């Protein structure tokens, strides 16, 4: 099948590449000519494990192509995916200007039946808006479908190729037939393709992300209680996670969630609810808890150093909002850095993938180390903000010779308190007892 994907950001590039991997001919369209030239030449523009290999293979096989020309990109396609940004519009809602601008252009270009698919995360009612904008200029037959993505950064290729479920919002039998044909190779093991109306599909995406964000904030609140009463949040997590009604995932306490989805989508759902005069109190609390949690370790670091961080050098392991990505959008590490600099501390940071992105924002405000150990040199303490695998079993003997003091503030509960006690560290984590030498 011939497909067009409009937008080559994270979702668009993964979507286009994975569809090409199952034999489709995919043309990806983007207005950024420099990015398109890079992609044409085989330079992948995002870090996502497993993506580059199939990206290069499908370019070589001429199943994956890139252009800045929208008319060229959609010319022979049966299905057009809109994978466009929907950033926060400043008041909590999702800004649909990019989606609607492309819809306007499509209305002027369509000449035959096509399925237009909203792949972007969009508020309820967006499919109707896209339908209306296209129909202003094109009077022929077409369908607008909602097909939300459920990709986790770091494992997006596996998520796309072997989805838990595929959600498709449409009442058109022809659109269902084409979408079913397209997704058939991805659900051969029997995972469901769930058909529903477009509004329900749009809400499904927001509800899924909001629920996962709620689990995270809930556990961070439980962690606060654990610290006050002397309990261990990891043991509580294991105790409740074994209940199949709750599940084991998204129950890890830490310094809050970040990324391109959870912060934006929770705010957008709260805003959408407010627009229909509904006060979504649970999600308002989720946002409040997460905002507080991202900076939670700063007062504790200050307290340890007698409320004076002027001249202190803090090593920071982790800049990305989660491991296995270079995405720093809403990353807790950035909030921690901002507070440390305000307090007069200096920061020496290392991240396996995200340092380039942080450099574009912070420049020379912090030191970027060559590796995780160089980041420790002459530092007064180590702060862990991202749970990269390589941070889990470091060479502690080497660390001891680099840090000024054996002090760790662990925002991701990477280490076990008992291990830290045996190694002679002062160790503070989230929802667990503080370890003193």
N, C-alpha and C positions, 0 to 999 in steps of 0.2 A: 504494500500500500504506500502511496505517496503522502507524506505528511509535512506540514510546516509548523515550526515552533518559533513564535515571536518572542524574543528576549533570550539572551544567552547568559543570564546570571546563574546562580546556583541551581535553581529548579529547572530552568530552561536547558542548560547544558547537560545535566543528568538525564532529563526527559528525552531530549533529542538523541543523545548517545545510546541510551538503552533501547529506544525504539529501533534505531539503526541496527543494533546488535541482533535483533530478531528478524532481520531481513528486509525491513522497510527502507524506503528511500526518504531521507529526512533532510529538509533544508531549514537551517536556523537563520533567523533574521534579527539583526540588531542595528541600531542607528550609530553605534560607536565604531567608526571605521577602523580605528587603530586596533581595537579588540578583534574585530572580524579578520583583519589581516594576520594577526597572531594565530588565531584559530585555524585559518586556512593553511598556515605554514606548519601546523602541528604543535603549536605552543599552547598548552592547556592553561586556562586563566584562573582556575581555582584549585585548591588542594583538596582532594577527596580520594581516600584509599581505594584502589582498584579501578578508578575511572580512566586514568591516562592510557592504560593498556588497550581498553576497548575503544577509546576515543581514537587512538592512532590506527588501530586495525580498521575501523569503519571509514576513516578518511582514505586510507589506502585502497579499500574496496569500493570507494566512491559511493558509499551509501549515506555518508554524512557530509553535508556541504554547508557553506556559510555565505551570506550576502548581506549587503545593506539595503538592497532593493526589495521593498515589500511586494511589489507587483510580480517580480521575478520569483520571489520566494513562495508565493501562494499559487502560482499559475496552474500547476497540474495537481495540486493537493486535493485530497478528499476531505481531510480533517486538518483544521488549523488550531493549534494550541496557543493560548495567550498566557505566557509565563512572564508577566511584567511586574515591576515593583509596585507594591501598595503600601508606601511608607506611612508613618504616623502623620496626620495632617496638622499637628500642633495642638489639637484639643482632645486627643485620645482616639479619634476616629481614623479610618483607613482612607487614604487619599487615592481616589480612582482615576486621576487625570490621565495617567499613562494608558490604562485599560480603555478608557473612553476615547482617547485620542486615536488609538489604533482602530477601535471600532468604527470611528468616523471615516478613517481611511479605507477600511475594508468595505464599507458601504459603497464607496466610489469605485472599487476595483472588482467586486464580485460579478461574475457573468453566468454562473451556474450554481447548482446546489452544492453547498458545503456545510460541514458541521464545525461550528465555532466553539471551542472548548475553553472555559475559564479554568485554567490550572492554578492561577494565582489565588492566594488566600484573600477572599473578598467578603464583604458584608452581605447579609441576607437581602435579596432583591437585586443584586448586581446583574444576574443573567437577564432579568427583565429590562434593565437599563441598557445593557449591551444590545439586546434584541431591538429596542426602540431606536437606538442611535444608528444601527446598521440599516434599519428599515426606512429611515429618512431618505436614504439615497439609493437603496436597492429594493426593488419591488418583487424580485423573484423569490424562490423558495430557499430557505436556509434554516438551520436549527442552532440554538445556543444551548450548550450543555455545561453543567457544573461537574468537574472531575477533580476534587481537591487532592493535593499530594499529602502523603504522610511519611516523608523522608526524614530520617535522622542523620544529621551531619556526622560523618565518620563511618557510617555504614549505609550510605544512601544507595549505592549500587545494588547491594543485597536487598535492601528494602524495595527497590523498584523491580528488580528481576524476580523476587519471590515475595510479593506483598501479602500481608496478613489478610487484607481485603481491598477490593477496588470499589469505590463509591462513585456512582454515576447518576447525576440528577437530570432527568429529562422525561417528558411524556410522549416523545416522538418515537414511533416504532422504527422508522428508518434510521434515526440517530442511534437507537439501541442496537440495531443490527450491525452498523458500522463499528461502533465502540466495542461490541462483543467480539467481532472479528479481530479487531486490533489487540485486545487484551487477552485473547485466548491463549497465546503462548506463555503468558505470565501466571496463569492460574490452572495449569495442567494437573497440579497435585490436589486440586479440589478446594482451594481457598475461595471464598465467595466473591462474586461480583454482585453488589447490592444496588439495585435500581430504586430510585425514589424521585420525588419532584425536586426541582432545582433549589428551592428555598431550603428544603430539609438537608440537601447535600451541602449547601453553603454553611448552614448552621452546624452540621456534623464536624466540619474542620475546626471551627472555633471552639466548639464544645470539647473536642478531644484535647486540644492544646491547653484549654483552660483547666480541664480536669487534671491533667498531668502536672501543671503548674501548682494546682491546689495541693496535690500530694506532697510536692516538694516543700511548699510553705508550711503545710501541716507538720511535717517531720521536723522542720526547723523550729517550730514552736514547741514541739515535744522535746527537742534538744535543750531548749531553754529551761524547761521544767526539770529535765534530768540534771542539769548543772546545779539547780537550786536545791534539789533534794538528795543529790549524791547517787543518782542512778546512771546507767550507761545506755546511751541512745542506740548503740550498735546491738546490744542485747534486746532492747525493746523492738528494734527493727526486725530482728530475726523472729521474735515472738509473734509479731503481728503479720509479718510477710508470709509466714507459713499457712496463713488462712487464705484459702483459694479465692474467697470473696474479695480480699484486699490485694493479694499478689505481692511479689517481691520487688518489683521494679519501681523506680522513682521514689524510693523511701530512704535515700541516703541523705543524712544531714550535712550541711555545708554552709558556704557563704552565698547561697542564693543561685537562682537561674539567670541565664543571659541568652545571647544569641539573637537571631533575626526573627524568631517566631514567638516564643512565649511572652516576652515583654509586650511586643506590639499587639499580639492577638488577644491577650487578656484585656488590655486597655480598649481595644476595638470592640470587644463583646460588651464590656461595661458601658461604653459610649452608645453602642447600638441599642442596648436595653434602655438607657436613659432617654433615647429619642422616642421610645414608645411608652415613656412614663413608668418604666420598671426599674427599681433600685436593686441592683444585683449585689447584695451585701457581702456574700461570701467572696466574690472576686475582688471587691474593693479591699477586703481584708488581706487577700492573697497579695495584692499589689503593695499594700502597706508593709506587710511582713517582709517581702522580698527587698523592698527599698532599704529597710532597716538592716536586713541580714548582710547585704553586700559590704557594709562598713563595720560589721560587728566586731571584727578583731582589732580595729584601730584603738578603741578605748582600753582594751586589754594590753596591747603593746605599750601604750602610753603609761598605763598603771605600772607595768613592770619597770619602766625606765623613769619612775618618779615624775610622771607627767611632763617630761622634757625630752623631746626627740631631736632637738637642735643638734646638728653635727653627727647624729647617729646614721650609720650606713646599714641599710636593710637589703638583704638578698631576697629576690623574688623569683620563685620557680613557677612558671606558668603565666601566660598572657592571654591565650585563647579562652573563649568562654567554656570550652569543654575539650577533652583530648581528641586527637585524630582530626583536627581541623585547624585552619589558619584564621577562622572567623573570630573577630574581636568585638562584634556588635554587642553592646550592653554587657561586655565581659566584666565580671566582678573585679578582676585585676586592675582595670582602669580606674575604678572608683577607689580602690585601695591606694594606688599610686598617687592619685590626686590628693587624698587626705594626708599621706605621708609627706608629700612635698609641701603642703600647707603648713605642716607641723615643723618643717625645717630639716627633715631627714633627706638623705640621698638614697637612691635606689639603684641596685645593680641587678638586672633582670636577664633571665634566659627562658626561651620557649623554643621547642624544636621546629615550629612552623610559622608562628605568628609574629616574629620580631619585625619583619619587613613592614607589615601592616601597622604596627604600633609606631614605628619610626616615622611613618608619614604623618602621624598625628602629634607625637611628642617631640620629634626631632632629637636634640641633644639634652633634653630635660632629665633623662635618666641614662644610665650606662647599659649598653647591650653587650652581654658577655658572649664569648665564643662557645662556651659549653656550660653545663650546669655547675661544674666545679669552679670554673673561673668566676662565676657569679658570686661565689662565697668569699673570695679573697678579702681579708681584713674587714669582714662584715660583723656587726654586733649581734645580728640574729638572722634566721632564715624564716621567710613567710612563704607558704605554699598556697597557690591560688588555683591551680589546675592539676588534675590527677593523671598526668601522663604516666604511662607504664614505666618508663625509664626512671621515674622519680621514686618508685616503690621500693627498690632494693639497691640503694646507692652504696658506695664505698664509705662507710662511716669513719673508718680510720683516716681516710683522705680528707673527709670533711672536717674532722677534728683539728687537722693541721692548718686549715684555711680560715675557719671561723674564729673570730676573737673570743667568742663565748659559745658554749654549747646550749644554744637557745633556739627553739623551733616553735613557731606559731603555725599550726596546720589547719588551713581552711577547708580541707577536703578529707580529713581523717585518713590520710595515706598510711600512717604508721600505727603500730599497736602501742598503747601506753606502757605495757609491761616491758616491751623491747626498749623503749626510750628510757625507762627507769634503769634497766640493766646497763645501758650505754652511758648513763650519767648525764642525761640531758634534762634541762628544764623544758617541758613540753606542754603546750596548751592546744587543745583541739576543740571540736564542736560537740557539745552534749556528752562529754566524758570528763572524768576527774583530771585535774591538772597534776602533772608529774613534776616533782621537784627532786633534784639530785640528793 
